[in-house]
Amino acid sequence: MKYVPLEFFAGVTAILVLAIIAGKPLRRRGTPQGPVWRYIGLGATLFFLAGVLYTFPPHSVLLAVLVMLAGVVFFSFGIAILGGGNFGYLGALASGLAAVPFLMTPTPVALAHVGTRINCTVRDYHHFGVSDFTADCPDGHSYDFKTSKLHEFPGGQVQVIVDPHGVLRAQFVGQEHVTRDLVAGIGGLVVAAGIVVAAALQRRRRHGHVDHVVSPRYTSGP
């Protein structure tokens, strides 16, 4: 996807409208009140859905990212309403920590268990590092890869991990570090859950009255 399609901008616009509506409790003066657990639960559900859309066919990256952004809105706003004050910022942090593992962890972990390695040839390889390349494989398929850093392939050969059932997106050996990503993903989810618990304890300790998330001088009315 060389250029961002128009659908992406339309989706982001819709999400911004959602954010304005969902964030109404944060713009009221006094203790923020709203559908706290409903927001947090909806955000977590959208993270899971984004992971499903990214992991399974047709592997819609565009739709997965939009669903994830919508999840970030609800999850972070729910935590901000629940804990008040600085939990507005902590909610944004928790959203990132909770969202990324659902997108980035399932595919490499699943391929590590069910994937098959095949030796493939990097198309038009000229013995220098590349970040985008196509691997032509003996199974009759070609796989396109785009990475954030340069990779070198001695002899123009690369091992590709494929799902024998054709469900998971193929990856090349060295693209992901499964153990590190799994530990980081679990750690992110644990920290995100800790922030939610801390926000709940904050509200309980303050008997339901927490500091407003947004300074009253920046509010836009009732």
C-alpha positions in Angstrom: 0.0 0.0 0.0 2.2 2.8 -1.3 -0.4 5.6 -0.9 -2.9 5.9 2.0 -6.4 5.2 0.5 -9.2 7.7 0.9 -11.1 5.1 3.1 -8.4 5.6 5.8 -9.0 9.3 6.1 -12.8 8.7 6.1 -12.3 6.2 8.9 -10.1 8.5 10.9 -12.7 11.3 10.5 -15.4 8.9 11.8 -13.2 8.0 14.8 -12.6 11.7 15.6 -16.4 12.2 15.7 -16.6 9.1 18.0 -13.9 10.7 20.2 -15.9 14.0 20.5 -19.0 12.1 21.5 -17.3 9.6 23.8 -15.3 12.4 25.4 -18.2 14.5 26.5 -18.0 13.3 30.2 -14.4 14.7 30.2 -15.5 18.1 29.1 -18.0 18.6 32.0 -16.9 20.4 35.1 -16.4 18.5 38.3 -15.9 14.7 38.8 -16.0 13.0 35.3 -19.0 10.6 35.1 -19.8 8.2 32.3 -20.2 4.6 31.1 -16.8 3.7 32.5 -16.7 -0.1 32.4 -18.7 -0.1 29.2 -16.0 2.1 27.5 -13.1 0.0 28.8 -14.8 -3.3 27.8 -15.7 -2.0 24.4 -12.1 -0.8 23.9 -10.7 -4.2 24.8 -13.2 -5.9 22.5 -12.1 -3.6 19.6 -8.4 -4.5 20.3 -9.3 -8.2 20.0 -11.3 -7.6 16.8 -8.4 -5.6 15.3 -6.1 -8.5 16.1 -8.5 -10.9 14.3 -8.7 -8.7 11.3 -4.9 -8.4 11.0 -4.1 -12.0 11.7 -6.7 -13.9 9.6 -7.6 -13.6 6.0 -8.0 -11.3 4.2 -5.4 -9.6 6.6 -7.0 -6.2 6.3 -4.3 -3.9 7.7 -6.3 -0.7 7.0 -9.4 -2.0 8.7 -7.4 -3.4 11.6 -5.7 -0.1 12.2 -9.0 1.8 12.2 -10.6 -0.6 14.6 -7.6 -0.4 16.9 -7.8 3.4 16.9 -11.4 3.3 17.8 -10.5 0.9 20.6 -7.9 3.4 21.8 -10.5 6.1 22.0 -12.9 4.1 24.2 -10.3 2.3 26.3 -8.3 5.5 27.2 -11.5 7.6 27.8 -12.9 4.9 30.1 -9.7 4.9 32.2 -9.7 8.7 32.2 -13.3 8.9 33.5 -12.6 6.2 36.0 -9.5 7.6 37.6 -9.7 11.3 36.7 -6.7 13.6 36.9 -3.5 12.2 35.4 -5.3 9.0 34.5 -6.1 10.8 31.3 -2.5 10.4 30.3 -2.1 7.0 31.9 -5.2 5.8 29.9 -3.5 6.7 26.7 -0.4 4.8 27.8 -2.5 1.8 28.8 -4.3 1.9 25.4 -1.0 1.6 23.5 0.3 -1.2 25.8 -2.9 -3.1 25.4 -3.5 -2.6 21.7 -0.2 -3.5 20.1 0.1 -7.1 21.4 -3.2 -8.0 19.8 -1.9 -7.0 16.4 1.8 -7.9 16.5 2.0 -11.0 18.7 -0.4 -13.6 17.4 1.1 -14.2 13.9 4.7 -14.9 14.9 3.7 -17.0 17.9 1.3 -19.1 15.9 3.8 -19.6 13.0 6.4 -20.7 15.6 4.1 -23.6 16.4 2.4 -24.5 13.1 4.6 -22.9 10.4 6.9 -24.7 7.9 10.2 -23.2 6.8 11.0 -23.2 3.1 14.1 -21.9 1.2 13.2 -19.1 -1.1 14.9 -16.7 -3.5 14.9 -13.0 -3.1 13.8 -11.5 -6.4 16.2 -9.2 -8.1 18.6 -9.2 -5.2 21.9 -7.3 -5.8 23.9 -8.1 -2.7 23.0 -5.1 -0.5 20.5 -4.5 2.3 16.9 -4.2 1.4 13.8 -3.3 3.4 11.1 -4.2 0.8 11.5 -7.4 -1.2 9.7 -10.3 -2.8 10.5 -13.9 -2.0 9.9 -16.5 -4.8 9.3 -19.9 -3.2 9.2 -23.5 -4.4 5.6 -23.9 -3.3 4.6 -21.8 -6.3 3.9 -18.7 -4.3 5.6 -15.3 -4.0 5.5 -13.3 -0.8 6.0 -9.6 -0.4 7.7 -8.2 2.7 8.1 -4.7 4.0 10.2 -4.1 7.0 11.5 -1.0 8.9 15.2 -1.9 8.6 17.6 -3.2 6.0 18.2 -6.9 5.7 20.9 -8.8 3.8 20.5 -12.2 2.3 23.7 -14.1 1.5 23.4 -15.7 -1.9 20.0 -14.1 -2.4 18.3 -16.8 -0.3 15.9 -16.4 2.5 14.0 -18.8 4.7 10.2 -18.1 4.8 7.9 -19.5 7.4 4.5 -20.3 5.9 1.3 -21.7 7.3 0.5 -25.0 5.6 -3.2 -24.2 5.8 -2.7 -20.7 4.3 -4.4 -18.9 7.1 -1.5 -16.9 8.6 0.5 -14.3 6.9 4.0 -15.6 5.9 7.1 -14.2 7.6 10.8 -14.6 6.9 13.2 -16.0 9.5 14.7 -13.1 11.5 11.7 -10.8 10.9 10.3 -11.3 14.4 11.8 -12.4 17.7 9.0 -14.6 19.0 10.1 -14.9 22.7 10.9 -11.3 23.1 7.7 -10.2 21.4 5.6 -12.6 23.5 7.2 -11.4 26.8 6.8 -7.8 25.8 3.2 -8.3 24.8 2.3 -10.1 28.0 4.1 -7.4 30.0 2.2 -4.6 28.2 -1.1 -6.3 28.9 -0.2 -6.7 32.6 0.8 -3.0 32.9 -2.4 -1.9 31.1 -4.5 -4.0 33.5 -2.5 -2.5 36.4 -3.4 1.0 35.3 -7.1 0.1 35.1 -7.0 -1.4 38.6 -5.1 1.7 39.9 -7.8 4.0 38.4 -10.5 2.0 40.0 -8.7 2.1 43.4 -8.3 5.9 43.0 -12.0 6.4 42.5 -12.8 4.1 45.4 -10.3 5.8 47.7 -11.9 9.2 46.8 -15.4 7.8 47.3 -16.3 8.4 43.7 -15.0 11.9 43.5 -11.8 12.3 41.5 -10.0 15.3 40.0 -11.2 16.5 36.7 -9.2 15.3 33.7 -9.3 18.7 31.8 -8.6 22.0 33.5 -12.0 23.9 33.8 -10.6 26.9 32.0 -10.2 24.8 28.8 -13.7 23.3 29.0 -16.2 24.1 26.2 -19.3 24.4 28.4 -21.7 21.9 30.0 
